């Protein structure tokens, strides 16, 4: 999608700090980190919100979660703990309408989240 921020980042049109990439996913550091480790796991496939997921996307979402777990462990946070978050629509805090999984680690988290 031509106007999508994450599509432009994936295409290399907007600079980012990439932590990982493969044929399905790109992992970048968040430009406004909310924890010492704050990465975004972004699928290359443009899907605006979780509401648009189809059955064919099941494996993709699983890979997003698996990659978040691997990234947390690679950065030394696997044992101390980390949080993963999908936001769906503006009322839940989604500001870029291309699904992405937040990975946060390196500090203590409270419940319920804000």
Secondary structure, DSSP 4 states (H G I P E B T S, - for coil): -TT-HHHHHHTTSS---EEEE-SSEEEEE-TT-SSSEEEEEEESS---SGGG--GGGHHHHHHHHHHHHHHHHHTT-TTT-EEEE---SGGGT--SSS-EEEEEESS---SS--
